[in-house]
Amino acid sequence: MAGSYSSSAFTNYISGIHAWHTIHNLPWPENTPLADAVQRAATAVVPDTSAKPKRLPIRLLHLQLLRSQLDLTTSLDAAVWACATSLFYGVARLGELTTRSLKRKDFNPNKHVTPARVSTDQNRQHESVTVIFIPTTKRDRDGEEIYWAKQDHDSDPEFALANHFRINKPGPREHLFTHTVKNKRRVLSAGCFTARIDRAFQGTDSERFSGHSFRIGGTLEYLLRDVPFEAMKIKGRWSSDAFHLYLRKHAQILCSYMQPRSRVHTAMAEITSTAAAVEADEAAAAEAEAQIQAAADAEALEREKEAELERQEAEKKKPKAARINFATRVPDRLTPRPSAFILQKLRNHEYIELWHFSIEGCKDALANHMLSNQDTWGFETNTSGSVLLRPIGSLQSSKNVVPDANLTWEQMSLAKNCLMKEIRRTGTWSEEHIGDLSNFFVNIECHDTRGDTNGPEVLLQYMAQVRREWHDDLRNPDPNHQAFTIGEINEELLADIHRRYLQEKQAKQIARFDHEFARDREASLCHSRDREHDRRDRDYHNAPPADPTAYAPAAPPSSGTARLRDARVARTVTSSTPGKKSSASTGSVLAVAPPATPAATNAPAAAKDPTARVLAVLRRRSKPCTPYHADAWLRALTDTGLLSKFPLVHNGLSSGFIIGIPKIVHTNAPLNSPSLLEHASEFSRIVNLEFEKGRYLGPFSSSEITSLLGPFQTSPLSLAPKPHNPAKLRLIQNFSHPHSPTPTHSSINSHIDSDDFPCTWSTFTVICLLISRLPPGSQAAVRDVSEAYRTVPLHPSQWAGVVVRLLEELFAIDTNAAFGARPNAGIYGYLQDAGVDILRFKGLGPISKWVDDHIFIRILREHITEYNRHRHELCDHVIANGGQHKTGSRIWYGGNVLPDGRTEEFDEDMTFPVQDLSQTSERSPEDARYSCCMADIDRESEILGIPWQLEKDIPFSNEFQFTGFVWNISARTVALPTTKAEKYLSAIRQWQESRTHDLHEVQKLHGKLLHACAVFPRGRAYLTRLEIMLGNFGTTPFKRITPPNGTQDDIDWWAHALQHESLRRCIPGPVDVLEVNAFSDASSGFGIGIVLGNRWRAWRLIPGWNKNSEQRDIGWAEAIGFELLVLAVLSLHKSRRPEEAFHFKVYGDNRGIVEGWWNGRSRNHAVNSVFRRLHSTLESENAHVYTRYVPSASNPADDPSRGRYPHGQPLLPRFVIPEALRELVFDCTEPVSTAERRARHRNPYPQFNPKRARSTSHERRAALRFDSERRAEEARFERD
């Protein structure tokens, strides 16, 4: 065995033999010379392969390199960086801050670190330290703490953790380093951490590090800072001196202990020195000796001064060189540095482009240094005015320099690290200036704008402008001048730079398109002239003899617009070459064929004259087709101060909006839908109307479109009934075709993210909150914008992606936004946001909108002052809570958290007050009582050119219809219109006619019933089967499948509710929620417990309750506890007035139940059945319950649910238990029933394991976690 195994393996083997002797009471020879000699010999001959190589430590240089390779604005990298710095400065083991795998079952909030376990502490000198409590460690099962302090380094763990919290926002009970991957929340596992570290160091000269390298490196760093070994042993939580194995750099660590006057010994001597008298004696003796020696040394001192002056003069003339440290070898990596000229400017605090500190800039400086003539000299004036003679290479900058605003984000990120390193080397910069500049770069990298479209470019422009101004301010010659701080981002300046950047970018795009279009126009005109000459030549040579029976062509219609009268099958056009057509159909979809008389543009002769059609395209390019007055919008936005908020409106209206359609490379013209054949006359009417209004240009052939626009793409057209008027049809373009992209063709929508075009939406919650706070007597009117999307012009650069296929050989250029493209709702919403804000500035309001529907509210004049005061308070709330928020493609403004747990949501920031406009024009006596009337809306809208569809106006009244509901302001109610209820019943009857359904049918019915849930909140519990069915289609949306079991029962409930129940409910406005201190909990092995104040009650679950096919699990047991708790609260408040709504709050420690109730339903069938029963109970009692999460450690109902009943506390009175539960739960105060005995015989209860007693510190930490989690949950209630 000796010579084959390591010494530790040999020792363990001997210890095993010793243990065997001890177990069998056999003698063991202890301390014998032979045994000791054998063990020493085995240790001496261990093979080299038996020991693993020592793991390398992570040093500060490695941390800095790691940070440069991570993107701290992304979710994973922010979590990895926070974990890495905590491991290093906390000297922690990797497994203590991560999980074993990404699986949920491997994370236990009672065993792993969570945000609730992070705290701060201070010493008597008020120095702060961050403490992370680890519930269970290898050394202590009761948990240990790691701690670190803020560092003056790029690897500051405090900043890293704060950045992680800002980016990932982990919940109090989530893993501390939870992050988001593909919209899914994930814990940080050890494998994920090490894999990301390996990728970061890949491609660098660094060695491969392990997770333990951070603990080793942290230990080494603290020891190099002269931290005593015993202190390090405590910080690293070592019970022995095993950490000595981690030591590297022994000479550096022990250096301060080996000096003749060690800093450690000197400090100890200063602390332990005593006896003031001894000090006085020593001072007197020294003074006497000094007097004796002074006379003798006076003459020698004078001679030494003269000699020193001579030596200094000679020393100045010698070239300077640093001393050599023979213990330091050549660096492993030689990094190029900026030129001497740049470094000199840096010493003088001058502005220098970051490019000089980039990899490219440093390489350029090295190349120029090698090529430059160092014997050529030039003059330079320094800051003091002196003229210096220097090599010419140090007096000029590189000719290849790139301005800061033109750098890439990666170049900036790497260059600023080099800049900060060189600044510290200069020795002329103070820590104050270095810290301010460092904060500046950190705030630039972590700014929220970076994640926006064009965000990095805008931040680079801000950085370039502000940094140049700051350097100029630093060099101000006034000695009393104080420079501004650069570390804090000026949001107003950033917004202004953002606005100017967008305007300049769009101007450049327009200029580029101008050039391209002028070139294409010239080519098109030449092509048209050539074709006309060729046609005349053919007509001349091929003209047939005159036929007296031939008839003359029909004259064009007097209206100037030809009519489409026919429809036939057409071919597809798919080509990568202009003008090339396919020879066969490639699909089964049909298109409309050519009519007897082709459609034309506005000009009667346009269809015959190609030049006229081309000129029409050129005119449209310079003058978009829109009813809006672009110049009026520009004046209004400028006067109202909204131009910076809506910088794209004027350019969009005057030149067309850019919606993100990329340049089309290959022509693709798929066939249209067969619905056009079924409704050929309606399609003809719509197309001719588009030509009449000038939104369609043409018609053109494929080759003509190609000559005008280059390769183009069409999206299949179809006709569908309008949502609110099924008798009318709406033309829809399928911009998502093809759904499966090919190497040459993909859909228009696949290139566009609708989240890049956000706008405000007046949701049901927003309207409820608005109406609930209106003063008495308020009224509302509703107006609809005519042809909303079609009023928005598109920029000519987008036309190639929105070409419309009309007939077999005819196409039209659509110049306006159409229904079906992802960004068009956002573009139109953005334009209307600007319009609504202008109207608000004029004093109209409150105003809300949903797509093209606008609600205008007016209030009585006597309430204007008080209402504006209330709006001003709400404006303060919005500002205090972060102002504008963006969720997907929706913009909203958040206020305070309401008592019922919801967050206030608004579609405006409440900046503009309501004004009294009653004196601006003549009006009726009724209108004169209010703040505004329809005439005021007309006056301001006419200036902007907003095209209201007046025939759909709903005049000012107390009751109005909006977003599919009937709202009553005075009664504070919202109702589902009877016509809509009939429509939904008809949809249900149509559903019941078929046994199978496809995805579209399920979506239609689910959408209608989900809309009705605003009036029937408990209806959410009757949509779960449809929602399961939605997920069953997978990748086969057109397959017809059978609904899941129970779907028909849900549909029957909806049919009954829509026919027999009230279609009206109270508007859910702000309410006061009663705190009754009610808690519930359940234990799978024992039963259910509830606590209400200081009273309690518990029930036993019958053994085997979860062994059935009804999906009863611990979630069901928790739901039963929730239901029993609600019944107990209602039984204690029977004396309340039934007509008054009762709102109260309860707590539970099961998130599935707590958060499931927020949604009103559960995907678990058994739990959902409990929710349905509870919905009915609460509705009959006119009560509303709000759930909140409480940690198990702070849940007083936990012990009763486990059979540990509190002594000395009163029981809650009995109440009626639902009949469905009477065979499943039994009151703990009653004797065991016969049914329970039989069930126990078949399914005995498991042995009760009481919880481990908690220390006072554990209880205190649990209470703190509970308070923080409650606040976090209340803040997130509505969002989640």
Stockholm file with secondary structure:
# STOCKHOLM 1.0

chainA/1-1280         MAGSYSSSAFTNYISGIHAWHTIHNLPWPENTPLADAVQRAATAVVPDTSAKPKRLPIRLLHLQLLRSQLDLTTSLDAAVWACATSLFYGVARLGELTTRSLKRKDFNPNKHVTPARVSTDQNRQHESVTVIFIPTTKRDRDGEEIYWAKQDHDSDPEFALANHFRINKPGPREHLFTHTVKNKRRVLSAGCFTARIDRAFQGTDSERFSGHSFRIGGTLEYLLRDVPFEAMKIKGRWSSDAFHLYLRKHAQILCSYMQPRSRVHTAMAEITSTAAAVEADEAAAAEAEAQIQAAADAEALEREKEAELERQEAEKKKPKAARINFATRVPDRLTPRPSAFILQKLRNHEYIELWHFSIEGCKDALANHMLSNQDTWGFETNTSGSVLLRPIGSLQSSKNVVPDANLTWEQMSLAKNCLMKEIRRTGTWSEEHIGDLSNFFVNIECHDTRGDTNGPEVLLQYMAQVRREWHDDLRNPDPNHQAFTIGEINEELLADIHRRYLQEKQAKQIARFDHEFARDREASLCHSRDREHDRRDRDYHNAPPADPTAYAPAAPPSSGTARLRDARVARTVTSSTPGKKSSASTGSVLAVAPPATPAATNAPAAAKDPTARVLAVLRRRSKPCTPYHADAWLRALTDTGLLSKFPLVHNGLSSGFIIGIPKIVHTNAPLNSPSLLEHASEFSRIVNLEFEKGRYLGPFSSSEITSLLGPFQTSPLSLAPKPHNPAKLRLIQNFSHPHSPTPTHSSINSHIDSDDFPCTWSTFTVICLLISRLPPGSQAAVRDVSEAYRTVPLHPSQWAGVVVRLLEELFAIDTNAAFGARPNAGIYGYLQDAGVDILRFKGLGPISKWVDDHIFIRILREHITEYNRHRHELCDHVIANGGQHKTGSRIWYGGNVLPDGRTEEFDEDMTFPVQDLSQTSERSPEDARYSCCMADIDRESEILGIPWQLEKDIPFSNEFQFTGFVWNISARTVALPTTKAEKYLSAIRQWQESRTHDLHEVQKLHGKLLHACAVFPRGRAYLTRLEIMLGNFGTTPFKRITPPNGTQDDIDWWAHALQHESLRRCIPGPVDVLEVNAFSDASSGFGIGIVLGNRWRAWRLIPGWNKNSEQRDIGWAEAIGFELLVLAVLSLHKSRRPEEAFHFKVYGDNRGIVEGWWNGRSRNHAVNSVFRRLHSTLESENAHVYTRYVPSASNPADDPSRGRYPHGQPLLPRFVIPEALRELVFDCTEPVSTAERRARHRNPYPQFNPKRARSTSHERRAALRFDSERRAEEARFERD
#=GR chainA/1-1280 SS CTTTSCHHHHHHHHHHHHHHHHHTTCCCCCSCHHHHHHHHHHHHTCCGGGSCCCCCCCCHHHHHHHHHHSCTTSHHHHHHHHHHHHHHHHTCCHHHHSBSSSCGGGCCTTTSCCGGGEEEEECTTCCEEEEEEESSCSSCTTCEEEEECCCSSTTCHHHHHHHHHHHHCCCTTSCTTCEEETTEEECCBHHHHHHHHHHHHTTSSCCCCCTTHHHHHHHHHHHHTTCCHHHHHHHTTCSSGGGGGGCCCHHHHHGGGSSTTCHHHHHHHHHHCCCHHHHHHHHHHHHHHHHHHHHHHHHHHHHHHHHHHHHHHHHHTSCCCCCCCTTCCCCSCCCCCCCHHHHHHHHTTCCCCGGGGSHHHHHHHHHHHHHSCTTCEEEEECTTSCEEEEEGGGSCCCTTCCCGGGSCHHHHHHHHHHHHHHHHHHSCSCHHHHHHHHHHHHHHHHCGGGGSTTHHHHHHHHHHHHHHHHHHHHTCCCTTCCCCCSSSCCHHHHHHHHHHHHHHHHHHHHHHHHHHHHHHHHHHHHHHHHHHHHHHHHHHHHCCCCCTTCCCCCCCCTTSCCCCCCCCCCCCEEESSTTCCCSSCCSSCCCCCCCSSCCCCSSTTTTTCHHHHHHHHHHHHHSCCCSSCHHHHHHHHHHHTCTTTSTTHHHHHHHCBCCCCCCCCSEEECCCCTHHHHTHHHHHHHHHHHHHTTSEEEEECHHHHHHHHSSCBBCCEEEEEETTEEEEEEEEECTTCCSSCCSSCCCSGGGCCGGGSCEECCCHHHHHHHHHTCCTTCEEEEEEBTTTGGGSBBCGGGGGGSEEECSSSCEEEECBCCTTCHHHHHHHHHHHHHHHHHHHHTTCCCEEEETTEEEEEECBGGGHHHHHHHHHHHHHHHHHTTSEEEETTEEEEEEEECTTSCEEEESSCCCSCCCCCTTSSCCCHHHHTBSCCHHHHHHHHHHHTCCBCGGGCEEEESEEEETTEEEETTTTEEECCHHHHHHHHHHHHHHHTCSCBCHHHHHHHHHHHHHHTTTCGGGGGGSHHHHHHHHTCTTCTTCCBCCCTTHHHHHHHHHHHHHHSCSEEECCCCCCCEEEEEEEEECTTSEEEEEETTEEEEEEECTTTTCSSSCCSHHHHHHHHHHHHHHHHHHHTTTSCTTSCEEEEEEESCHHHHHHHHHTCCSSHHHHHHHHHHHHHHHHHTEEEEEEECCGGGCTTHHHHTTCCCSSSCBCCCCCCCGGGTTTEEETTSCCCHHHHHHHHHSCCCCCCCCCCCCHHHHHHHHHHHHHHHHHHHHHTTTC
#=GC SS_cons          CTTTSCHHHHHHHHHHHHHHHHHTTCCCCCSCHHHHHHHHHHHHTCCGGGSCCCCCCCCHHHHHHHHHHSCTTSHHHHHHHHHHHHHHHHTCCHHHHSBSSSCGGGCCTTTSCCGGGEEEEECTTCCEEEEEEESSCSSCTTCEEEEECCCSSTTCHHHHHHHHHHHHCCCTTSCTTCEEETTEEECCBHHHHHHHHHHHHTTSSCCCCCTTHHHHHHHHHHHHTTCCHHHHHHHTTCSSGGGGGGCCCHHHHHGGGSSTTCHHHHHHHHHHCCCHHHHHHHHHHHHHHHHHHHHHHHHHHHHHHHHHHHHHHHHHTSCCCCCCCTTCCCCSCCCCCCCHHHHHHHHTTCCCCGGGGSHHHHHHHHHHHHHSCTTCEEEEECTTSCEEEEEGGGSCCCTTCCCGGGSCHHHHHHHHHHHHHHHHHHSCSCHHHHHHHHHHHHHHHHCGGGGSTTHHHHHHHHHHHHHHHHHHHHTCCCTTCCCCCSSSCCHHHHHHHHHHHHHHHHHHHHHHHHHHHHHHHHHHHHHHHHHHHHHHHHHHHHCCCCCTTCCCCCCCCTTSCCCCCCCCCCCCEEESSTTCCCSSCCSSCCCCCCCSSCCCCSSTTTTTCHHHHHHHHHHHHHSCCCSSCHHHHHHHHHHHTCTTTSTTHHHHHHHCBCCCCCCCCSEEECCCCTHHHHTHHHHHHHHHHHHHTTSEEEEECHHHHHHHHSSCBBCCEEEEEETTEEEEEEEEECTTCCSSCCSSCCCSGGGCCGGGSCEECCCHHHHHHHHHTCCTTCEEEEEEBTTTGGGSBBCGGGGGGSEEECSSSCEEEECBCCTTCHHHHHHHHHHHHHHHHHHHHTTCCCEEEETTEEEEEECBGGGHHHHHHHHHHHHHHHHHTTSEEEETTEEEEEEEECTTSCEEEESSCCCSCCCCCTTSSCCCHHHHTBSCCHHHHHHHHHHHTCCBCGGGCEEEESEEEETTEEEETTTTEEECCHHHHHHHHHHHHHHHTCSCBCHHHHHHHHHHHHHHTTTCGGGGGGSHHHHHHHHTCTTCTTCCBCCCTTHHHHHHHHHHHHHHSCSEEECCCCCCCEEEEEEEEECTTSEEEEEETTEEEEEEECTTTTCSSSCCSHHHHHHHHHHHHHHHHHHHTTTSCTTSCEEEEEEESCHHHHHHHHHTCCSSHHHHHHHHHHHHHHHHHTEEEEEEECCGGGCTTHHHHTTCCCSSSCBCCCCCCCGGGTTTEEETTSCCCHHHHHHHHHSCCCCCCCCCCCCHHHHHHHHHHHHHHHHHHHHHTTTC
//
